[in-house]
Amino acid sequence: MERLVIGALGAYRTARPSSLAVILASVAAAIAFARKGADVAINYLPSEEEDAKYVITLIEQKGHKAIALPGDVSNEKFCRKLVKEAHKKLGGLNILACVAGK
């Protein structure tokens, strides 16, 4: 079964419906999704790296995959790279959560 994921960056298809993957800019949301069984890719600004690494460690200690993808989501070129890298490193995307903002 193929799933279609639609988000602010466009539509993406994944053939792995059992694999949950999330792109986030909120470490609190990343923890919440991981608690529900999702592997996550966390996006954050470089100035937030210490907090992001801490959250990644917490998620990995619970047995889930978590990857760091630092960068500015106000840059469209970076956003396209972010989606491609998350898809590649997590083996697919089922959920795209856009929780960026200050």
GROMACS elastic network, one bead per residue, 0.5 to 0.9 nm:
[ bonds ]
;  ai    aj funct       b0    kb
    1    14     6  0.87878   500
    1    15     6  0.61648   500
    1    16     6  0.75389   500
    1    17     6  0.68574   500
    2    13     6  0.67656   500
    2    14     6  0.57211   500
    2    16     6  0.69563   500
    2    17     6  0.67859   500
    3    12     6  0.83600   500
    3    13     6  0.57156   500
    3    14     6  0.54146   500
    3    15     6  0.63718   500
    3    16     6  0.77941   500
    3    17     6  0.64644   500
    3    94     6  0.71675   500
    4    11     6  0.66940   500
    4    12     6  0.57760   500
    4    14     6  0.65809   500
    4    15     6  0.89429   500
    4    94     6  0.77526   500
    5    10     6  0.82962   500
    5    11     6  0.55542   500
    5    12     6  0.51884   500
    5    13     6  0.61915   500
    5    14     6  0.78050   500
    5    93     6  0.75112   500
    5    94     6  0.61172   500
    5    95     6  0.64585   500
    5    96     6  0.71623   500
    6     9     6  0.77845   500
    6    10     6  0.58330   500
    6    12     6  0.64860   500
    6    13     6  0.88408   500
    6    95     6  0.84623   500
    6    96     6  0.75644   500
    7    10     6  0.54571   500
    7    11     6  0.63616   500
    7    12     6  0.84550   500
    7    95     6  0.85763   500
    7    96     6  0.60911   500
    7    97     6  0.77058   500
    7    98     6  0.78231   500
    8    11     6  0.84262   500
    8    96     6  0.85110   500
    8    98     6  0.74934   500
    9    12     6  0.89695   500
    9    76     6  0.84497   500
    9    79     6  0.71719   500
    9    80     6  0.71691   500
    9    83     6  0.81183   500
   12    93     6  0.77404   500
   12    94     6  0.87078   500
   13    92     6  0.83514   500
   13    93     6  0.77943   500
   13    94     6  0.82665   500
   14    17     6  0.70105   500
   14    87     6  0.89899   500
   14    91     6  0.88979   500
   14    92     6  0.57543   500
   14    93     6  0.62274   500
   14    94     6  0.67865   500
   15    18     6  0.89407   500
   15    92     6  0.77623   500
   16    19     6  0.55788   500
   16    20     6  0.84590   500
   16    91     6  0.81441   500
   16    92     6  0.67151   500
   16    93     6  0.82660   500
   16    94     6  0.80543   500
   17    20     6  0.73215   500
   17    92     6  0.88322   500
   17    93     6  0.87955   500
   17    94     6  0.68733   500
   18    94     6  0.86815   500
   19    38     6  0.76421   500
   19    39     6  0.78502   500
   19    90     6  0.84775   500
   19    91     6  0.77937   500
   19    92     6  0.70388   500
   19    93     6  0.75238   500
   19    94     6  0.69729   500
   20    37     6  0.75410   500
   20    39     6  0.59092   500
   20    40     6  0.78453   500
   20    90     6  0.86806   500
   20    92     6  0.78427   500
   20    93     6  0.65566   500
   20    94     6  0.53494   500
   20    95     6  0.68045   500
   21    38     6  0.58404   500
   21    39     6  0.50660   500
   21    40     6  0.51893   500
   21    41     6  0.70620   500
   21    86     6  0.80782   500
   21    87     6  0.80755   500
   21    90     6  0.65752   500
   21    91     6  0.82805   500
   21    92     6  0.67045   500
   21    94     6  0.54966   500
   21    95     6  0.58354   500
   21    96     6  0.77367   500
   22    30     6  0.77818   500
   22    33     6  0.77704   500
   22    38     6  0.71611   500
   22    39     6  0.68026   500
   22    41     6  0.57553   500
   22    42     6  0.77686   500
   22    86     6  0.82353   500
   22    93     6  0.66347   500
   22    94     6  0.70135   500
   22    95     6  0.50522   500
   22    96     6  0.53258   500
   22    97     6  0.63653   500
   23    30     6  0.82875   500
   23    40     6  0.63316   500
   23    42     6  0.57267   500
   23    43     6  0.66523   500
   23    69     6  0.89820   500
   23    82     6  0.83602   500
   23    83     6  0.77448   500
   23    86     6  0.72258   500
   23    93     6  0.84043   500
   23    95     6  0.73384   500
   23    96     6  0.53485   500
   23    97     6  0.56992   500
   23    98     6  0.72209   500
   23    99     6  0.89563   500
   24    27     6  0.73588   500
   24    29     6  0.71731   500
   24    30     6  0.64399   500
   24    40     6  0.77379   500
   24    41     6  0.65869   500
   24    43     6  0.54577   500
   24    44     6  0.79715   500
   24    96     6  0.74320   500
   24    97     6  0.55344   500
   24    98     6  0.59662   500
   24    99     6  0.60801   500
   24   100     6  0.74903   500
   25    29     6  0.81389   500
   25    30     6  0.81693   500
   25    42     6  0.60982   500
   25    44     6  0.53758   500
   25    45     6  0.84584   500
   25    73     6  0.86779   500
   25    97     6  0.81362   500
   25    98     6  0.67943   500
   25    99     6  0.53441   500
   25   101     6  0.80379   500
   26    29     6  0.52941   500
   26    30     6  0.62978   500
   26    31     6  0.88686   500
   26    42     6  0.75313   500
   26    43     6  0.77141   500
   26    44     6  0.76118   500
   26    98     6  0.86089   500
   26    99     6  0.58733   500
   26   100     6  0.67274   500
   26   101     6  0.88975   500
   27    31     6  0.63083   500
   27    32     6  0.86690   500
   27    42     6  0.71840   500
   27    43     6  0.86833   500
   27    44     6  0.84788   500
   27    51     6  0.79872   500
   27    52     6  0.66754   500
   27    55     6  0.65580   500
   27    56     6  0.87867   500
   28    31     6  0.52818   500
   28    32     6  0.63714   500
   28    33     6  0.88238   500
   28    55     6  0.85326   500
   29    33     6  0.61500   500
   29    34     6  0.84932   500
   29    97     6  0.87086   500
   29    99     6  0.80474   500
   30    33     6  0.52535   500
   30    34     6  0.60893   500
   30    35     6  0.85831   500
   30    38     6  0.86922   500
   30    39     6  0.89045   500
   30    40     6  0.65465   500
   30    41     6  0.80954   500
   30    42     6  0.69161   500
   30    55     6  0.80396   500
   30    56     6  0.88210   500
   30    59     6  0.84088   500
   30    66     6  0.88849   500
   31    34     6  0.50710   500
   31    35     6  0.61164   500
   31    36     6  0.87608   500
   31    40     6  0.88191   500
   31    55     6  0.72787   500
   31    56     6  0.87716   500
   31    58     6  0.81796   500
   31    59     6  0.67445   500
   32    35     6  0.51895   500
   32    36     6  0.66551   500
   32    38     6  0.89135   500
   33    36     6  0.51691   500
   33    37     6  0.66469   500
   33    38     6  0.54947   500
   33    39     6  0.79058   500
   33    40     6  0.76256   500
   34    39     6  0.61001   500
   34    40     6  0.68476   500
   34    59     6  0.65039   500
   34    62     6  0.84175   500
   34    64     6  0.68035   500
   34    65     6  0.86353   500
   34    66     6  0.86489   500
   35    38     6  0.71868   500
   35    59     6  0.82158   500
   35    62     6  0.83073   500
   35    64     6  0.89198   500
   37    64     6  0.72369   500
   38    64     6  0.70654   500
   38    65     6  0.80713   500
   39    59     6  0.85187   500
   39    64     6  0.54607   500
   39    66     6  0.58511   500
   39    67     6  0.85536   500
   39    90     6  0.73161   500
   40    56     6  0.88267   500
   40    59     6  0.86478   500
   40    64     6  0.79793   500
   40    65     6  0.63743   500
   40    67     6  0.65140   500
   40    68     6  0.88204   500
   40    86     6  0.84576   500
   40    90     6  0.77434   500
   41    65     6  0.83130   500
   41    66     6  0.56035   500
   41    68     6  0.59405   500
   41    69     6  0.67140   500
   41    86     6  0.60013   500
   41    89     6  0.85840   500
   41    90     6  0.77028   500
   42    52     6  0.73592   500
   42    56     6  0.80889   500
   42    66     6  0.71912   500
   42    67     6  0.61453   500
   42    68     6  0.51480   500
   42    69     6  0.58639   500
   42    70     6  0.77153   500
   42    86     6  0.88961   500
   43    52     6  0.83529   500
   43    67     6  0.87372   500
   43    68     6  0.63245   500
   43    70     6  0.51899   500
   43    71     6  0.66725   500
   43    72     6  0.83139   500
   43    73     6  0.82470   500
   43    82     6  0.79889   500
   43   100     6  0.87918   500
   44    47     6  0.81023   500
   44    48     6  0.61959   500
   44    49     6  0.70656   500
   44    52     6  0.71084   500
   44    68     6  0.79508   500
   44    69     6  0.68713   500
   44    71     6  0.60170   500
   44    72     6  0.73175   500
   44    73     6  0.85470   500
   44   100     6  0.85080   500
   45    48     6  0.54033   500
   45    49     6  0.69878   500
   45    69     6  0.89644   500
   45    70     6  0.55627   500
   45    71     6  0.52368   500
   45    72     6  0.59997   500
   45    73     6  0.86730   500
   46    49     6  0.53414   500
   46    50     6  0.88058   500
   46    70     6  0.57996   500
   46    71     6  0.64798   500
   46    72     6  0.84493   500
   47    50     6  0.78395   500
   48    51     6  0.56323   500
   48    52     6  0.62927   500
   48    53     6  0.88199   500
   48    70     6  0.86755   500
   49    53     6  0.60443   500
   49    54     6  0.85438   500
   49    68     6  0.87117   500
   49    70     6  0.75891   500
   50    53     6  0.53040   500
   50    54     6  0.63446   500
   50    55     6  0.88395   500
   51    54     6  0.51291   500
   51    55     6  0.63306   500
   51    56     6  0.86915   500
   52    55     6  0.51343   500
   52    56     6  0.61424   500
   52    57     6  0.86287   500
   52    68     6  0.73243   500
   53    56     6  0.50192   500
   53    57     6  0.62000   500
   53    58     6  0.87105   500
   53    68     6  0.75383   500
   54    57     6  0.51631   500
   54    58     6  0.63899   500
   54    59     6  0.88252   500
   55    58     6  0.50243   500
   55    59     6  0.62326   500
   55    60     6  0.86016   500
   55    66     6  0.87150   500
   56    59     6  0.51406   500
   56    60     6  0.60942   500
   56    61     6  0.85342   500
   56    65     6  0.82826   500
   56    66     6  0.55020   500
   56    67     6  0.69287   500
   56    68     6  0.75441   500
   57    60     6  0.51491   500
   57    61     6  0.60939   500
   57    62     6  0.87855   500
   57    66     6  0.80907   500
   58    61     6  0.52020   500
   58    62     6  0.66543   500
   59    62     6  0.52947   500
   59    63     6  0.68444   500
   59    64     6  0.57534   500
   59    65     6  0.70749   500
   59    66     6  0.64566   500
   60    63     6  0.50954   500
   60    65     6  0.57594   500
   60    66     6  0.63446   500
   61    64     6  0.73690   500
   65    90     6  0.78526   500
   66    90     6  0.85309   500
   67    86     6  0.79478   500
   67    89     6  0.78095   500
   67    90     6  0.82139   500
   69    82     6  0.67700   500
   69    85     6  0.80553   500
   69    86     6  0.78604   500
   70    82     6  0.86634   500
   71    74     6  0.89705   500
   71    75     6  0.85182   500
   71    78     6  0.69648   500
   71    79     6  0.84773   500
   71    82     6  0.82961   500
   72    75     6  0.58902   500
   72    76     6  0.88833   500
   72    78     6  0.69251   500
   72    79     6  0.78945   500
   73    76     6  0.68592   500
   73    77     6  0.88053   500
   73    78     6  0.65545   500
   73    79     6  0.56082   500
   73    82     6  0.85901   500
   73   100     6  0.76285   500
   74    78     6  0.81370   500
   74    79     6  0.77897   500
   75    78     6  0.53677   500
   75    79     6  0.63619   500
   76    80     6  0.64231   500
   76    81     6  0.87469   500
   77    80     6  0.53589   500
   77    81     6  0.64673   500
   77    82     6  0.86808   500
   78    81     6  0.50063   500
   78    82     6  0.59677   500
   78    83     6  0.87281   500
   79    83     6  0.63448   500
   79    84     6  0.86971   500
   80    83     6  0.53712   500
   80    84     6  0.63664   500
   80    85     6  0.86864   500
   81    84     6  0.51336   500
   81    85     6  0.60112   500
   81    86     6  0.84649   500
   82    85     6  0.52673   500
   82    86     6  0.60654   500
   82    87     6  0.84933   500
   83    86     6  0.52121   500
   83    87     6  0.60410   500
   83    88     6  0.85186   500
   83    93     6  0.85243   500
   83    96     6  0.89549   500
   84    87     6  0.51771   500
   84    88     6  0.60993   500
   84    89     6  0.86079   500
   85    88     6  0.50544   500
   85    89     6  0.59714   500
   85    90     6  0.83059   500
   86    89     6  0.52536   500
   86    90     6  0.57804   500
   86    91     6  0.79058   500
   86    92     6  0.75611   500
   86    93     6  0.75031   500
   87    90     6  0.54505   500
   87    91     6  0.55223   500
   87    93     6  0.56014   500
   88    91     6  0.53644   500
   88    92     6  0.66841   500
   89    92     6  0.79643   500
   90    93     6  0.73581   500
   93    96     6  0.72546   500
   97   100     6  0.89890   500
